Amino acid sequence: MQAGARGVVLKQPIGVVSILTPWNFPSAMITRKLGAALAAGCTVVVKPAPETPLSALALAEIANRAGIPKGVINVITASKNMPEIAKEMCENPIIKKISFTGSTRIAKLLAGYAAGTLKKMTIEAGGNAPFIVFDDADIDQAVEGAIASKFRNSGQTCVCANRLLVQSSVYADFAAKLAARVSSFVVGDGFDEKTTHGPLIHAKAIDKVDAHVQDAISKGAKVLVGGERLKDVGPAFYAPTVLSEVDPSSQSFSEETFGPLATLTKFETEDEAVRIANQTEVGLAGYFYSRDIGRVWRVAEKLEVGMVGANIGAVSAAYAPFGGVKESGYGREGGHSIDEFMITKFVSFGGL
């Protein structure tokens, strides 16, 4: 800088934020966006999923009771005219930032709306997480990790393991132990203490899981556990399912299942596993199990994802950055995500 000049970098709130969230974690999806936005000094407009509006309204009421001024947190609920509402929340000039969690298809639509005014966006879109079990893994630990990653919330999370890749020498052992664990699940009413897994969100979700199961079976997959609708339990219940010998051409390899379906596929070498894992247009999370520290570092760096679980089936934490690469979106939540809701301004002072 010139003599007698000084520079200062300011961080200022970006302005009004549109927050659009899904149904699977209706409170957490809002609060981890909302917390950072409020901390930055922004006001927000929240549109929850039509399936779960009450959580958003309850959060707004709690904020009101806590003394947050009216107009800081605003909630829009709707089950009709969704495209028009989303378009307004992206294109309105009052809005300066958009934070979205949902499918890649909708993310692209919103990004198109926001492009006209070059609004800043944070997008956490769809995933297709690989879960790799190498021959040097602790198989029992890997099974528990797969249970945690695949069957949490009955498989209805964006970071669920979607493709389980198992090295051929440990394939039979892993498959048998996973099938045994899954067969012990109790599906039913969430208020029953014996229940371990509940329903899917709606009929379309059931149809998608069943379509993936039937498609895999038609291409040679074998059912180890489950593989059917549980109509006697209720219309929105599907049996936790494990399929073996799943061909990579199956729909479940290219589409996010979002349900209680674990598909097992053999591989021979580390390079083959990484290649299969990365054969997807999205990259949110990835998991693998190995006791070789060299392999742990190699595979962690090679996986084309935003978050990696090495010998662990969970990657989400409030203190850690959460987000993906490729068509899973951009920007991060958690960690230092307050920066996503701020602008950086440089001020140069002269004549000092």
Residue frames as qw, qx, qy, qz and C-alpha x, y, z in Angstrom:
[[0.000, 0.887, 0.462, 0.000, 0.00, 0.00, 0.00],
 [0.297, 0.730, -0.054, 0.613, 1.00, 3.61, -0.40],
 [0.351, 0.005, -0.521, 0.778, 2.80, 5.42, 2.40],
 [0.212, 0.016, 0.301, -0.930, 0.32, 6.83, 4.89],
 [0.677, -0.052, -0.356, -0.642, -2.40, 4.37, 3.86],
 [0.280, -0.144, 0.890, -0.329, -4.00, 1.53, 5.75],
 [0.518, -0.051, -0.633, -0.573, -6.41, -1.19, 4.72],
 [0.416, -0.073, 0.710, -0.563, -9.21, -2.83, 6.65],
 [0.309, -0.109, -0.848, -0.416, -11.30, -5.85, 5.69],
 [0.479, -0.061, 0.388, -0.785, -14.91, -5.75, 6.87],
 [0.096, -0.202, -0.961, -0.162, -17.36, -8.64, 7.13],
 [0.381, 0.075, 0.185, -0.903, -20.99, -7.55, 6.79],
 [0.538, 0.273, 0.758, -0.248, -24.29, -9.45, 6.64],
 [0.192, 0.083, 0.707, 0.676, -25.28, -10.21, 3.07],
 [0.396, -0.040, -0.122, -0.909, -28.97, -9.33, 3.59],
 [0.779, 0.002, 0.279, -0.561, -32.26, -11.21, 3.44],
 [0.021, -0.297, 0.941, 0.159, -31.83, -14.97, 3.03],
 [0.824, 0.035, -0.197, -0.531, -34.18, -17.50, 1.45],
 [0.219, -0.319, 0.907, -0.164, -34.00, -20.88, 3.21],
 [0.807, 0.118, -0.259, -0.517, -35.58, -23.87, 1.47],
 [0.234, -0.403, 0.854, -0.230, -35.47, -27.20, 3.29],
 [0.517, -0.009, -0.789, -0.331, -36.51, -30.86, 2.88],
 [0.739, -0.440, -0.119, -0.497, -38.70, -33.05, 5.07],
 [0.826, 0.002, -0.545, 0.142, -36.28, -35.70, 6.36],
 [0.487, -0.281, -0.476, 0.677, -34.80, -33.63, 9.23],
 [0.043, 0.802, 0.433, 0.410, -37.35, -30.81, 9.43],
 [0.390, -0.913, -0.048, 0.112, -35.85, -29.01, 12.44],
 [0.663, -0.418, 0.310, 0.539, -32.14, -29.66, 11.91],
 [0.522, 0.411, 0.443, 0.603, -32.23, -28.65, 8.25],
 [0.011, -0.914, -0.232, -0.331, -33.62, -25.27, 9.22],
 [0.522, -0.842, 0.027, 0.135, -31.58, -24.57, 12.34],
 [0.707, -0.265, 0.281, 0.593, -28.16, -25.21, 10.88],
 [0.348, 0.521, 0.342, 0.700, -28.91, -22.68, 8.15],
 [0.249, -0.878, -0.285, -0.293, -30.81, -20.33, 10.41],
 [0.671, -0.647, -0.061, 0.357, -28.18, -20.23, 13.15],
 [0.578, -0.061, 0.248, 0.775, -25.40, -19.10, 10.83],
 [0.139, 0.631, 0.409, 0.644, -27.65, -16.58, 9.05],
 [0.394, -0.877, -0.245, -0.122, -28.76, -14.96, 12.31],
 [0.694, -0.498, 0.044, 0.518, -25.21, -14.95, 13.67],
 [0.472, 0.189, 0.319, 0.800, -24.13, -13.08, 10.55],
 [0.060, 0.383, 0.221, -0.895, -26.88, -10.51, 11.11],
 [0.194, -0.060, -0.651, -0.731, -29.28, -11.57, 8.36],
 [0.623, 0.128, 0.396, -0.662, -33.04, -11.86, 8.34],
 [0.087, -0.094, 0.949, 0.288, -34.57, -14.96, 6.77],
 [0.735, 0.131, -0.033, -0.665, -37.57, -16.33, 4.92],
 [0.248, -0.213, 0.945, -0.029, -37.97, -20.06, 5.51],
 [0.762, 0.144, -0.219, -0.592, -39.96, -22.38, 3.27],
 [0.455, -0.264, 0.841, -0.129, -40.15, -25.90, 4.74],
 [0.113, -0.019, -0.903, -0.415, -41.16, -28.95, 2.76],
 [0.570, -0.233, -0.206, -0.760, -44.94, -29.34, 2.37],
 [0.731, -0.176, -0.659, -0.025, -44.74, -32.70, 4.17],
 [0.601, -0.361, -0.497, 0.512, -43.36, -31.14, 7.39],
 [0.066, 0.705, 0.095, 0.700, -44.59, -27.57, 7.93],
 [0.596, -0.756, -0.225, -0.149, -45.24, -27.79, 11.67],
 [0.764, -0.271, -0.109, 0.575, -41.60, -28.04, 12.73],
 [0.340, 0.333, 0.108, 0.873, -40.83, -24.74, 10.99],
 [0.314, -0.709, -0.248, -0.581, -43.84, -23.04, 12.57],
 [0.760, -0.590, -0.233, 0.140, -42.84, -24.36, 15.99],
 [0.650, -0.045, -0.048, 0.757, -39.30, -23.00, 15.56],
 [0.076, 0.530, 0.173, 0.827, -40.72, -19.60, 14.61],
 [0.554, -0.721, -0.258, -0.325, -42.91, -19.60, 17.72],
 [0.794, -0.393, -0.176, 0.429, -39.97, -20.59, 19.93],
 [0.459, 0.216, 0.040, 0.861, -37.93, -17.74, 18.41],
 [0.206, -0.672, -0.238, -0.670, -40.79, -15.35, 19.12],
 [0.714, -0.661, -0.226, -0.049, -41.01, -16.47, 22.73],
 [0.765, -0.185, -0.089, 0.611, -37.23, -16.14, 23.06],
 [0.139, -0.826, -0.097, 0.538, -37.46, -12.47, 22.12],
 [0.389, 0.004, 0.537, 0.749, -36.23, -12.47, 18.54],
 [0.251, 0.414, 0.087, -0.870, -37.92, -9.43, 16.95],
 [0.656, 0.513, 0.528, -0.166, -40.81, -9.98, 14.59],
 [0.532, 0.826, -0.098, -0.161, -39.80, -9.97, 10.95],
 [0.139, -0.673, 0.715, 0.128, -36.37, -11.51, 11.56],
 [0.179, -0.050, 0.974, 0.129, -37.59, -15.09, 11.06],
 [0.604, 0.282, -0.009, -0.745, -40.41, -15.50, 8.54],
 [0.353, -0.021, 0.933, 0.073, -42.01, -18.79, 7.51],
 [0.576, 0.268, -0.277, -0.721, -43.96, -19.63, 4.36],
 [0.438, 0.004, 0.896, -0.072, -45.88, -22.92, 4.30],
 [0.594, 0.410, -0.200, -0.663, -47.51, -24.25, 1.16],
 [0.607, -0.005, 0.792, 0.064, -48.55, -27.46, -0.55],
 [0.580, 0.665, 0.451, 0.132, -49.56, -25.86, -3.87],
 [0.318, 0.938, -0.030, 0.132, -47.93, -23.50, -6.36],
 [0.766, -0.491, 0.171, 0.378, -44.49, -24.69, -5.29],
 [0.643, 0.263, 0.257, 0.671, -42.61, -23.69, -8.47],
 [0.067, 0.831, 0.195, 0.517, -44.04, -20.16, -8.33],
 [0.564, -0.826, 0.015, -0.003, -43.10, -19.76, -4.66],
 [0.797, -0.253, 0.221, 0.502, -39.58, -21.06, -5.20],
 [0.487, 0.529, 0.265, 0.643, -39.15, -18.75, -8.20],
 [0.162, -0.912, -0.101, -0.363, -40.20, -15.72, -6.17],
 [0.701, -0.689, 0.112, 0.144, -37.87, -16.69, -3.32],
 [0.747, -0.073, 0.296, 0.591, -34.97, -16.84, -5.75],
 [0.389, 0.500, 0.350, 0.690, -35.70, -13.94, -8.10],
 [0.215, -0.931, -0.289, -0.057, -37.09, -11.29, -5.76],
 [0.428, 0.645, -0.253, 0.580, -34.52, -8.46, -5.57],
 [0.499, -0.741, 0.229, -0.385, -34.96, -8.18, -1.80],
 [0.954, -0.241, 0.156, 0.090, -33.39, -11.62, -1.44],
 [0.148, 0.856, -0.493, -0.054, -29.58, -11.57, -1.44],
 [0.005, -0.401, 0.914, -0.067, -28.72, -15.18, -0.56],
 [0.863, -0.038, -0.203, -0.460, -30.30, -18.62, -1.04],
 [0.148, -0.382, 0.892, -0.188, -29.61, -21.69, 1.06],
 [0.823, 0.100, -0.189, -0.526, -31.15, -24.92, -0.21],
 [0.244, -0.260, 0.933, -0.052, -31.12, -28.60, 0.73],
 [0.773, 0.326, 0.309, -0.447, -32.91, -31.06, -1.52],
 [0.847, 0.240, 0.432, 0.196, -32.63, -32.98, -4.77],
 [0.395, -0.238, 0.424, 0.779, -30.15, -32.19, -7.51],
 [0.192, 0.532, 0.664, 0.490, -33.02, -31.69, -9.96],
 [0.165, -0.916, -0.365, -0.003, -34.59, -28.94, -7.85],
 [0.491, -0.613, 0.116, 0.609, -31.18, -27.45, -7.05],
 [0.377, 0.083, 0.518, 0.763, -30.52, -26.91, -10.74],
 [0.014, 0.745, 0.570, 0.346, -33.93, -25.31, -11.15],
 [0.350, -0.883, -0.200, 0.239, -33.30, -22.88, -8.27],
 [0.516, -0.378, 0.284, 0.714, -29.80, -22.09, -9.51],
 [0.284, 0.406, 0.565, 0.659, -31.35, -21.12, -12.82],
 [0.161, -0.886, -0.414, -0.135, -33.76, -18.77, -11.07],
 [0.490, -0.770, -0.006, 0.409, -30.94, -17.22, -9.03],
 [0.627, 0.037, 0.342, 0.699, -28.66, -16.77, -12.02],
 [0.212, 0.782, 0.391, 0.436, -30.65, -13.81, -13.35],
 [0.213, -0.941, 0.065, -0.255, -29.56, -11.65, -10.43],
 [0.562, 0.435, -0.578, 0.401, -26.32, -13.54, -9.65],
 [0.624, -0.652, 0.159, -0.399, -27.43, -14.34, -6.12],
 [0.057, 0.464, -0.851, 0.238, -25.05, -16.16, -3.81],
 [0.871, -0.157, -0.223, -0.408, -26.19, -19.75, -3.14],
 [0.211, -0.381, 0.879, -0.195, -25.39, -22.60, -0.82],
 [0.817, 0.107, -0.290, -0.487, -26.62, -25.89, -2.25],
 [0.288, -0.280, 0.904, -0.149, -26.62, -29.28, -0.55],
 [0.717, 0.228, -0.277, -0.598, -28.14, -31.56, -3.14],
 [0.971, -0.046, -0.037, -0.230, -28.47, -35.29, -3.76],
 [0.245, -0.617, 0.748, 0.021, -25.95, -37.96, -2.91],
 [0.929, 0.189, -0.258, -0.185, -25.05, -41.48, -4.02],
 [0.297, -0.753, 0.569, -0.144, -22.60, -42.47, -1.31],
 [0.757, 0.239, -0.607, 0.028, -20.26, -45.41, -1.81],
 [0.654, -0.603, 0.389, -0.239, -19.45, -47.61, 1.20],
 [0.670, 0.483, -0.564, 0.024, -16.29, -49.62, 0.56],
 [0.795, -0.507, 0.317, -0.099, -15.14, -52.59, 2.63],
 [0.420, 0.652, -0.631, -0.016, -11.54, -53.61, 1.96],
 [0.863, -0.030, -0.503, 0.014, -10.06, -57.01, 2.77],
 [0.450, 0.119, -0.576, 0.672, -8.04, -55.60, 5.68],
 [0.368, -0.496, 0.007, -0.787, -11.10, -54.05, 7.38],
 [0.160, 0.015, 0.839, -0.520, -12.48, -55.01, 10.75],
 [0.210, -0.277, -0.774, -0.529, -15.58, -56.73, 9.35],
 [0.260, -0.600, -0.714, 0.248, -17.66, -56.46, 12.51],
 [0.132, -0.526, -0.131, 0.830, -16.88, -52.75, 12.73],
 [0.056, 0.070, -0.546, -0.833, -17.70, -52.33, 9.04],
 [0.200, -0.460, -0.835, -0.227, -21.08, -54.02, 9.50],
 [0.212, -0.673, -0.512, 0.490, -21.97, -51.66, 12.34],
 [0.091, -0.394, 0.178, 0.897, -20.83, -48.70, 10.23],
 [0.099, -0.158, -0.734, -0.653, -23.00, -49.87, 7.35],
 [0.204, -0.607, -0.764, 0.084, -26.00, -50.18, 9.67],
 [0.183, -0.637, -0.260, 0.702, -25.44, -46.65, 10.97],
 [0.035, -0.323, 0.376, 0.868, -24.89, -45.16, 7.53],
 [0.140, -0.135, -0.789, -0.582, -27.44, -47.07, 5.47],
 [0.320, -0.500, -0.791, -0.149, -30.39, -47.62, 7.80],
 [0.112, -0.299, -0.399, 0.860, -30.46, -44.44, 9.85],
 [0.387, 0.393, 0.133, -0.823, -33.92, -42.85, 9.50],
 [0.760, 0.327, 0.552, -0.097, -34.84, -45.92, 7.42],
 [0.601, 0.129, 0.490, 0.619, -32.36, -44.86, 4.75],
 [0.197, 0.867, 0.390, 0.240, -33.91, -41.43, 4.24],
 [0.327, -0.822, 0.107, 0.454, -30.82, -39.23, 4.52],
 [0.521, 0.829, -0.176, -0.096, -28.73, -37.52, 1.89],
 [0.046, 0.697, -0.714, 0.058, -25.51, -39.06, 3.22],
 [0.892, -0.100, 0.379, -0.224, -26.80, -42.64, 3.36],
 [0.268, -0.322, 0.832, 0.365, -24.59, -45.37, 1.94],
 [0.701, 0.424, 0.029, -0.573, -26.21, -46.08, -1.41],
 [0.826, 0.409, -0.384, -0.055, -23.73, -48.55, -2.96],
 [0.668, -0.594, 0.447, -0.030, -21.91, -51.08, -0.76],
 [0.681, 0.578, -0.450, 0.004, -18.73, -52.28, -2.45],
 [0.751, -0.525, 0.391, -0.089, -17.03, -55.25, -0.78],
 [0.168, 0.601, -0.759, -0.186, -13.68, -56.84, -1.68],
 [0.790, 0.077, -0.495, -0.353, -14.21, -60.38, -2.92],
 [0.474, 0.159, -0.801, 0.330, -12.14, -62.15, -0.23],
 [0.020, 0.110, 0.687, -0.718, -14.35, -60.79, 2.59],
 [0.395, -0.114, -0.357, -0.839, -17.58, -60.49, 0.63],
 [0.601, -0.288, -0.716, -0.205, -19.31, -63.61, 1.96],
 [0.413, -0.269, -0.627, 0.603, -18.41, -62.87, 5.58],
 [0.058, 0.098, 0.128, -0.985, -19.59, -59.25, 5.39],
 [0.460, -0.158, -0.490, -0.723, -22.80, -60.15, 3.53],
 [0.565, -0.318, -0.761, 0.021, -23.75, -62.84, 6.06],
 [0.319, -0.298, -0.532, 0.726, -23.12, -60.62, 9.06],
 [0.163, 0.035, -0.067, -0.984, -24.93, -57.64, 7.56],
 [0.515, -0.231, -0.620, -0.545, -27.93, -59.77, 6.62],
 [0.498, -0.335, -0.748, 0.284, -28.08, -61.20, 10.14],
 [0.134, -0.231, -0.349, 0.898, -28.07, -57.72, 11.70],
 [0.306, -0.010, -0.265, -0.914, -30.72, -56.38, 9.33],
 [0.508, -0.262, -0.764, -0.299, -32.96, -59.40, 9.88],
 [0.350, -0.344, -0.694, 0.527, -33.11, -58.46, 13.57],
 [0.086, -0.079, 0.004, -0.993, -34.71, -55.08, 12.83],
 [0.086, 0.540, 0.802, -0.239, -38.26, -54.49, 14.04],
 [0.001, 0.194, 0.342, 0.919, -40.31, -52.29, 11.72],
 [0.216, -0.621, -0.753, -0.025, -43.39, -50.60, 13.10],
 [0.203, -0.916, -0.254, -0.232, -44.90, -47.84, 15.20],
 [0.387, 0.525, -0.374, 0.659, -42.27, -45.40, 16.44],
 [0.451, -0.581, 0.269, -0.622, -44.02, -45.16, 19.82],
 [0.975, -0.193, -0.093, -0.067, -43.47, -48.88, 20.41],
 [0.376, -0.784, 0.488, 0.080, -40.25, -49.39, 22.37],
 [0.787, -0.061, 0.577, 0.209, -39.46, -52.55, 20.39],
 [0.623, 0.755, 0.189, 0.076, -39.49, -50.73, 17.05],
 [0.584, -0.372, 0.270, 0.668, -36.08, -50.06, 15.49],
 [0.139, -0.050, 0.488, 0.860, -37.22, -48.66, 12.13],
 [0.351, 0.514, 0.468, -0.627, -40.26, -46.71, 11.02],
 [0.616, 0.630, 0.473, -0.011, -42.08, -45.77, 7.82],
 [0.399, 0.127, 0.340, 0.842, -41.02, -43.99, 4.68],
 [0.063, 0.232, 0.147, -0.959, -42.39, -40.52, 4.01],
 [0.617, 0.373, 0.133, -0.680, -45.07, -41.42, 1.44],
 [0.879, 0.265, 0.385, -0.098, -46.24, -43.85, -1.24],
 [0.579, 0.780, -0.236, 0.013, -43.86, -42.48, -3.89],
 [0.136, -0.696, 0.691, -0.142, -40.91, -43.31, -1.65],
 [0.737, -0.083, 0.650, -0.165, -42.16, -46.89, -1.23],
 [0.801, 0.571, 0.155, -0.094, -42.61, -47.21, -4.99],
 [0.330, 0.827, -0.453, 0.037, -39.06, -46.02, -5.66],
 [0.378, -0.499, 0.767, -0.140, -37.48, -48.46, -3.22],
 [0.791, 0.151, 0.574, -0.148, -39.49, -51.34, -4.64],
 [0.675, 0.730, -0.061, -0.088, -38.62, -50.31, -8.19],
 [0.098, 0.759, -0.641, 0.063, -34.90, -50.37, -7.31],
 [0.575, -0.255, 0.757, -0.176, -35.28, -53.79, -5.68],
 [0.813, 0.388, 0.409, -0.144, -37.15, -55.30, -8.62],
 [0.504, 0.816, -0.273, -0.067, -34.74, -53.76, -11.13],
 [0.121, -0.647, 0.749, -0.077, -31.72, -55.22, -9.32],
 [0.692, -0.034, 0.701, -0.172, -33.34, -58.65, -9.08],
 [0.768, 0.598, 0.164, -0.159, -34.10, -58.60, -12.80],
 [0.434, 0.787, -0.432, 0.077, -30.37, -58.07, -13.39],
 [0.734, 0.189, -0.621, 0.202, -29.24, -60.99, -11.24],
 [0.121, -0.470, 0.552, -0.678, -29.31, -59.71, -7.67],
 [0.541, -0.261, -0.799, 0.026, -30.26, -62.09, -4.86],
 [0.445, -0.687, 0.005, -0.574, -32.40, -61.15, -1.85],
 [0.403, 0.137, -0.774, 0.470, -30.67, -61.89, 1.46],
 [0.063, -0.406, -0.680, 0.608, -33.18, -60.06, 3.65],
 [0.232, 0.551, 0.243, -0.764, -36.45, -58.22, 3.01],
 [0.081, -0.042, 0.708, 0.700, -37.32, -57.17, -0.50],
 [0.126, -0.524, -0.783, -0.311, -41.02, -56.54, 0.00],
 [0.273, -0.483, -0.004, -0.832, -43.63, -54.04, 1.09],
 [0.134, -0.133, -0.860, 0.473, -44.95, -54.53, 4.62],
 [0.330, -0.381, -0.403, -0.764, -48.62, -53.95, 3.90],
 [0.609, -0.501, -0.615, 0.013, -49.67, -55.66, 7.13],
 [0.435, -0.323, -0.333, 0.772, -47.72, -53.02, 9.08],
 [0.140, 0.781, 0.235, -0.562, -48.98, -50.06, 7.06],
 [0.660, 0.714, 0.223, 0.075, -49.00, -48.50, 3.59],
 [0.219, 0.920, -0.299, 0.128, -45.72, -46.61, 4.09],
 [0.602, -0.576, 0.552, 0.011, -43.56, -49.46, 5.38],
 [0.771, 0.492, -0.399, -0.069, -40.91, -51.39, 3.46],
 [0.925, -0.343, 0.024, 0.159, -38.86, -54.26, 4.81],
 [0.171, -0.817, 0.503, 0.224, -35.19, -53.37, 5.44],
 [0.920, 0.383, 0.074, -0.038, -33.51, -55.10, 2.54],
 [0.310, -0.632, 0.615, 0.355, -30.09, -56.50, 1.67],
 [0.856, 0.501, 0.029, -0.123, -29.38, -57.56, -1.92],
 [0.553, -0.479, 0.551, 0.402, -26.22, -59.38, -3.00],
 [0.506, 0.114, 0.665, 0.537, -24.59, -59.70, -6.43],
 [0.272, 0.848, 0.305, -0.337, -25.96, -56.33, -7.53],
 [0.639, 0.343, 0.342, 0.597, -24.86, -55.35, -11.01],
 [0.237, -0.371, -0.042, 0.897, -23.47, -51.81, -11.49],
 [0.062, -0.216, -0.548, -0.806, -26.01, -51.27, -14.29],
 [0.213, -0.588, -0.773, 0.111, -28.83, -51.37, -11.74],
 [0.069, -0.825, -0.250, -0.502, -30.90, -48.26, -11.05],
 [0.629, -0.760, -0.117, 0.115, -29.72, -48.19, -7.43],
 [0.703, -0.126, 0.108, 0.692, -26.20, -47.49, -8.69],
 [0.265, 0.321, 0.265, 0.870, -27.11, -44.36, -10.58],
 [0.337, -0.640, -0.257, -0.641, -30.05, -43.11, -8.49],
 [0.073, -0.265, 0.658, -0.701, -30.32, -42.22, -4.82],
 [0.343, -0.318, -0.874, -0.133, -32.69, -44.81, -3.32],
 [0.250, -0.336, 0.265, -0.868, -33.60, -42.87, -0.16],
 [0.847, -0.261, -0.074, -0.458, -34.93, -45.94, 1.58],
 [0.633, -0.508, 0.570, -0.131, -33.93, -49.10, 3.53],
 [0.931, 0.365, 0.016, 0.011, -32.11, -50.88, 0.71],
 [0.346, -0.704, 0.567, 0.253, -28.50, -52.06, 0.99],
 [0.867, 0.486, -0.073, -0.080, -26.98, -53.33, -2.25],
 [0.608, -0.561, 0.500, 0.256, -23.76, -55.39, -2.24],
 [0.737, 0.661, -0.141, -0.016, -21.32, -55.53, -5.14],
 [0.857, -0.288, 0.174, 0.391, -17.93, -57.29, -5.30],
 [0.358, 0.887, -0.291, 0.012, -14.64, -55.71, -6.33],
 [0.934, 0.055, -0.165, 0.313, -11.11, -57.07, -6.61],
 [0.594, 0.101, -0.154, 0.783, -8.64, -54.18, -6.29],
 [0.187, -0.591, -0.307, 0.722, -8.38, -50.80, -4.61],
 [0.005, -0.206, 0.376, 0.904, -8.24, -49.01, -7.94],
 [0.185, -0.341, -0.803, -0.452, -11.40, -50.80, -9.10],
 [0.243, -0.629, -0.665, 0.321, -13.26, -49.82, -5.92],
 [0.117, -0.520, -0.064, 0.844, -12.31, -46.16, -6.26],
 [0.047, 0.021, -0.602, -0.797, -13.24, -46.17, -9.95],
 [0.221, -0.492, -0.811, -0.228, -16.69, -47.63, -9.24],
 [0.248, -0.616, -0.507, 0.550, -17.21, -45.29, -6.30],
 [0.073, -0.471, 0.093, 0.874, -16.50, -42.23, -8.43],
 [0.039, 0.189, 0.755, 0.627, -18.71, -43.30, -11.35],
 [0.048, -0.738, -0.661, 0.128, -21.52, -40.92, -10.44],
 [0.210, 0.666, 0.188, 0.691, -22.43, -37.33, -11.24],
 [0.433, -0.829, -0.016, -0.354, -22.82, -36.45, -7.55],
 [0.634, 0.190, -0.551, 0.509, -20.38, -36.43, -4.67],
 [0.447, -0.763, 0.016, -0.468, -21.74, -35.70, -1.22],
 [0.551, -0.599, 0.545, -0.200, -20.38, -38.38, 1.14],
 [0.776, 0.303, -0.550, -0.053, -18.32, -41.55, 0.90],
 [0.684, -0.568, 0.398, -0.228, -17.29, -44.23, 3.39],
 [0.767, 0.338, -0.545, 0.026, -14.69, -46.96, 3.56],
 [0.765, -0.581, 0.255, -0.108, -13.20, -49.41, 6.03],
 [0.784, 0.416, -0.353, 0.297, -9.52, -50.36, 6.11],
 [0.685, -0.701, 0.034, 0.196, -6.80, -50.86, 8.74],
 [0.703, 0.142, 0.167, 0.676, -3.99, -49.92, 6.34],
 [0.142, -0.770, -0.162, 0.600, -3.04, -46.31, 7.15],
 [0.177, -0.258, 0.527, 0.790, -1.55, -45.80, 3.70],
 [0.020, 0.404, 0.812, 0.421, -4.75, -46.97, 2.04],
 [0.108, -0.752, -0.552, 0.345, -6.81, -44.79, 4.37],
 [0.099, -0.646, 0.104, 0.750, -5.02, -41.67, 3.15],
 [0.119, -0.072, 0.714, 0.686, -4.95, -42.74, -0.52],
 [0.012, -0.504, -0.828, -0.246, -8.65, -43.58, -0.74],
 [0.103, -0.755, -0.425, 0.488, -9.75, -40.56, 1.32],
 [0.074, -0.554, 0.254, 0.790, -7.98, -38.29, -1.15],
 [0.049, -0.019, 0.790, 0.611, -9.18, -40.12, -4.26],
 [0.095, 0.576, 0.808, -0.072, -12.90, -40.28, -3.44],
 [0.048, 0.282, 0.274, 0.918, -14.73, -37.50, -5.30],
 [0.383, -0.704, -0.591, -0.094, -16.92, -36.40, -2.42],
 [0.055, -0.769, 0.143, -0.620, -17.16, -33.49, 0.00],
 [0.543, -0.558, 0.466, -0.420, -17.12, -35.65, 3.15],
 [0.646, 0.243, -0.723, -0.009, -15.38, -38.95, 3.88],
 [0.745, -0.510, 0.282, -0.326, -16.00, -41.42, 6.68],
 [0.524, 0.430, -0.727, 0.105, -12.92, -43.60, 7.19],
 [0.389, -0.080, -0.862, 0.315, -13.75, -46.46, 9.56],
 [0.140, 0.301, 0.547, -0.768, -16.87, -44.62, 10.70],
 [0.151, 0.469, 0.808, 0.323, -20.45, -44.61, 9.45],
 [0.033, -0.912, -0.394, 0.114, -21.30, -41.01, 10.31],
 [0.535, 0.228, 0.088, 0.808, -19.78, -37.82, 8.90],
 [0.100, -0.765, -0.251, -0.585, -22.07, -35.03, 10.09],
 [0.507, -0.441, -0.451, 0.586, -21.10, -32.81, 13.03],
 [0.003, -0.957, -0.279, 0.082, -22.03, -29.25, 13.97],
 [0.335, -0.792, 0.277, 0.429, -18.37, -28.19, 14.10],
 [0.494, -0.129, 0.674, 0.533, -17.44, -29.66, 10.71],
 [0.315, 0.378, -0.305, -0.815, -18.10, -28.31, 7.19],
 [0.551, 0.276, 0.778, -0.120, -20.99, -30.15, 5.53],
 [0.507, 0.689, -0.069, -0.512, -21.42, -30.21, 1.76],
 [0.847, 0.134, 0.480, 0.184, -20.50, -31.90, -1.48],
 [0.109, -0.471, 0.522, 0.702, -18.79, -31.63, -4.84],
 [0.062, 0.144, 0.829, 0.537, -19.84, -32.20, -8.45],
 [0.328, -0.404, -0.456, -0.722, -23.65, -32.12, -8.75],
 [0.487, -0.506, -0.660, 0.267, -24.12, -32.42, -5.00],
 [0.133, -0.955, -0.254, -0.076, -23.79, -28.66, -4.80],
 [0.494, 0.386, -0.240, 0.742, -21.45, -25.98, -3.48],
 [0.292, -0.637, 0.222, -0.678, -20.89, -24.00, -0.33],
 [0.454, -0.025, -0.832, 0.320, -20.80, -25.47, 3.17],
 [0.566, -0.673, -0.121, -0.461, -22.94, -25.61, 6.28],
 [0.856, -0.470, -0.098, 0.193, -21.63, -26.15, 9.80],
 [0.705, -0.009, -0.004, 0.709, -18.08, -25.29, 10.79],
 [0.186, -0.371, -0.015, 0.910, -17.33, -21.74, 9.65],
 [0.223, 0.513, 0.720, 0.411, -20.48, -21.44, 7.53],
 [0.050, -0.808, -0.308, 0.499, -21.19, -17.96, 8.89],
 [0.182, -0.411, 0.424, 0.786, -19.02, -16.75, 5.99],
 [0.181, 0.338, 0.816, 0.432, -21.66, -18.07, 3.57],
 [0.056, -0.825, -0.562, -0.032, -24.00, -15.35, 4.85],
 [0.270, -0.805, 0.006, 0.528, -21.57, -12.43, 4.77],
 [0.607, 0.751, 0.016, 0.259, -19.90, -10.20, 2.23],
 [0.682, -0.332, 0.017, 0.652, -16.25, -9.21, 2.35],
 [0.230, 0.947, 0.136, 0.178, -15.54, -5.51, 1.92],
 [0.676, -0.064, -0.088, 0.728, -12.14, -3.86, 1.68],
 [0.051, -0.986, -0.155, -0.015, -11.73, -0.29, 2.93],
 [0.679, 0.179, -0.073, 0.708, -8.58, 1.64, 2.10],
 [0.256, -0.925, -0.192, 0.204, -7.71, 4.66, 4.28],
 [0.612, 0.422, -0.009, 0.669, -5.36, 7.39, 3.06],
 [0.004, -0.772, 0.075, -0.631, -3.85, 10.57, 4.44],
 [0.783, -0.594, -0.183, 0.028, -2.73, 8.99, 7.70]]
